[in-house]
Amino acid sequence: MKRVILVIGAKGMLGRDLMGDLLSSLPNDEVFGWDIEEIDIQKEEDTVFKIEKLRPDILIHIAAYTDVDGCELDKEKAFAVNAEGTKHVALAASRCRAKMVYLSTDYVFDGNKREPYLESDPPHPLNVYGRSKLEGEQYVQTGVKDSLIIRTQWLYGRYGKNFVASILQQAGEKRVLSIVNDQIGSPTYTADLAKAISALIQFDARGIFHVANSDLCTWYTFGQAILKLSGMDRVRVIPISSKESGRPAVRPSYSVLNCQRLKKETGLVLRPWSEALKDYLAAYPLRISREGR
Ligand SMILES: NC(=O)c1ccc[n+]([C@@H]2O[C@H](COP(=O)([O-])OP(=O)(O)OC[C@H]3O[C@@H](n4cnc5c(N)ncnc54)[C@H](OP(=O)(O)O)[C@@H]3O)[C@@H](O)[C@H]2O)c1
């Protein structure tokens, strides 16, 4: 039977890849993509009304206020979008008896474990973004009968602002870059994550799943790899500490996700981040102006 699938946050970095993947992998379903122009999840009545009118069978909620430092400076907006907004979407999902899929983050953890985090590990976020996303998780878990929470991390992709694009842009403008070397994680390509989300939906997975590309690195080693693969390794990279970076939000020093549950239940293992990065840079080489260097 044809299912109605609604993606909220469809025009974001992950959303665009996910829409493409769902449309091709689920040709027998009807897939709708909404973003802030179609629905503002901060508005409870309007959100519930619009979703109830469509009556989706599966509601994939990936809209969020994702600027981690921005969240630290505007706590009210962070909770209004990431926590309360998710509560409104969960209420609508429950009224439609839809399955709800929610994207969450490695920043629900504090990094003290120093080995890959399991889905069952107790969360303890260090920053406002992490706290607001965790509150979103709790609304999904308590408000919706059939839910799937996918925690991921360090996203980059073809669409939207991300670390890879930022490093290449800075490398076009500066001779020396300073990059944080005391946070460990797994950079994750949105195209790979989109495939995993589609697979989890096809397996009708429930509960919490960790999904990220495999292997780990620091932002500094990730930055070095980006420059090397782009033929820009003449740019000097200096490792700095998180403290030296002066960013408003504290990040966990270690937030690698253990993705064994994904493997066990779907057979999927996301490739190493370095392979994904290579493919991404080959497919979408960013043209950098070298003027002024
Ligand atoms: N990026 C990462 O590294 C990362 C890591 C872990 C988890 N995640 C999670 O993965 C998901 C996708 O991330 P992403 O990087 O693809 O995000 P993104 O590019 O920032 O996309 C999020 C989308 O949500 C929209 N949005 C914001 N506020 C909204 C509102 N009130 N109502 C409706 N739509 C709204 C945004 O519109 P505007 O652009 O106009 O604001 C944007 O199109 C998010 O749930 C995020 O928390 C991301």
PDBQT file of the ligand as one rigid body, heavy atoms in Angstrom, charges set to zero:
ROOT
HETATM    1  N1  LIG A 301      24.951  19.512  10.937  1.00  0.00    +0.000 N 
HETATM    2  C1  LIG A 301      25.464  18.614  11.801  1.00  0.00    +0.000 C 
HETATM    3  O1  LIG A 301      26.693  18.467  11.934  1.00  0.00    +0.000 OA
HETATM    4  C2  LIG A 301      24.536  17.741  12.630  1.00  0.00    +0.000 A 
HETATM    5  C3  LIG A 301      25.096  16.856  13.556  1.00  0.00    +0.000 A 
HETATM    6  C4  LIG A 301      24.251  16.044  14.317  1.00  0.00    +0.000 A 
HETATM    7  C5  LIG A 301      22.881  16.108  14.134  1.00  0.00    +0.000 A 
HETATM    8  N2  LIG A 301      22.361  16.975  13.234  1.00  0.00    +0.000 N 
HETATM    9  C6  LIG A 301      20.891  17.030  13.080  1.00  0.00    +0.000 C 
HETATM   10  O2  LIG A 301      20.569  16.611  11.758  1.00  0.00    +0.000 OA
HETATM   11  C7  LIG A 301      19.440  17.349  11.272  1.00  0.00    +0.000 C 
HETATM   12  C8  LIG A 301      19.775  17.973   9.921  1.00  0.00    +0.000 C 
HETATM   13  O3  LIG A 301      20.897  18.833  10.081  1.00  0.00    +0.000 OA
HETATM   14  P1  LIG A 301      21.384  19.801   8.908  1.00  0.00    +0.000 P 
HETATM   15  O4  LIG A 301      22.796  20.143   9.187  1.00  0.00    +0.000 OA
HETATM   16  O5  LIG A 301      20.985  19.263   7.591  1.00  0.00    +0.000 OA
HETATM   17  O6  LIG A 301      20.511  21.101   9.234  1.00  0.00    +0.000 OA
HETATM   18  P2  LIG A 301      20.266  22.416   8.383  1.00  0.00    +0.000 P 
HETATM   19  O7  LIG A 301      21.028  22.395   7.111  1.00  0.00    +0.000 OA
HETATM   20  O8  LIG A 301      20.448  23.573   9.310  1.00  0.00    +0.000 OA
HETATM   21  O9  LIG A 301      18.722  22.253   7.997  1.00  0.00    +0.000 OA
HETATM   22  C9  LIG A 301      17.708  22.418   8.934  1.00  0.00    +0.000 C 
HETATM   23  C10 LIG A 301      16.505  22.967   8.212  1.00  0.00    +0.000 C 
HETATM   24  O10 LIG A 301      15.484  23.243   9.189  1.00  0.00    +0.000 OA
HETATM   25  C11 LIG A 301      14.915  24.501   8.877  1.00  0.00    +0.000 C 
HETATM   26  N3  LIG A 301      14.296  25.114  10.047  1.00  0.00    +0.000 N 
HETATM   27  C12 LIG A 301      14.890  25.847  11.023  1.00  0.00    +0.000 A 
HETATM   28  N4  LIG A 301      13.968  26.304  11.886  1.00  0.00    +0.000 NA
HETATM   29  C13 LIG A 301      12.774  25.844  11.452  1.00  0.00    +0.000 A 
HETATM   30  C14 LIG A 301      11.438  25.999  11.927  1.00  0.00    +0.000 A 
HETATM   31  N5  LIG A 301      11.152  26.736  12.996  1.00  0.00    +0.000 N 
HETATM   32  N6  LIG A 301      10.441  25.395  11.241  1.00  0.00    +0.000 NA
HETATM   33  C15 LIG A 301      10.698  24.670  10.125  1.00  0.00    +0.000 A 
HETATM   34  N7  LIG A 301      11.947  24.509   9.612  1.00  0.00    +0.000 NA
HETATM   35  C16 LIG A 301      12.964  25.092  10.278  1.00  0.00    +0.000 A 
HETATM   36  C17 LIG A 301      16.090  25.298   8.380  1.00  0.00    +0.000 C 
HETATM   37  O11 LIG A 301      15.673  26.481   7.697  1.00  0.00    +0.000 OA
HETATM   38  P3  LIG A 301      16.672  27.769   7.732  1.00  0.00    +0.000 P 
HETATM   39  O12 LIG A 301      17.939  27.337   7.119  1.00  0.00    +0.000 OA
HETATM   40  O13 LIG A 301      15.912  28.787   6.960  1.00  0.00    +0.000 OA
HETATM   41  O14 LIG A 301      16.828  28.099   9.189  1.00  0.00    +0.000 OA
HETATM   42  C18 LIG A 301      16.786  24.297   7.496  1.00  0.00    +0.000 C 
HETATM   43  O15 LIG A 301      16.277  24.285   6.177  1.00  0.00    +0.000 OA
HETATM   44  C19 LIG A 301      19.073  18.331  12.375  1.00  0.00    +0.000 C 
HETATM   45  O16 LIG A 301      18.019  17.810  13.139  1.00  0.00    +0.000 OA
HETATM   46  C20 LIG A 301      20.329  18.425  13.226  1.00  0.00    +0.000 C 
HETATM   47  O17 LIG A 301      20.048  18.763  14.579  1.00  0.00    +0.000 OA
HETATM   48  C21 LIG A 301      23.141  17.794  12.471  1.00  0.00    +0.000 A 
ENDROOT
TORSDOF 0
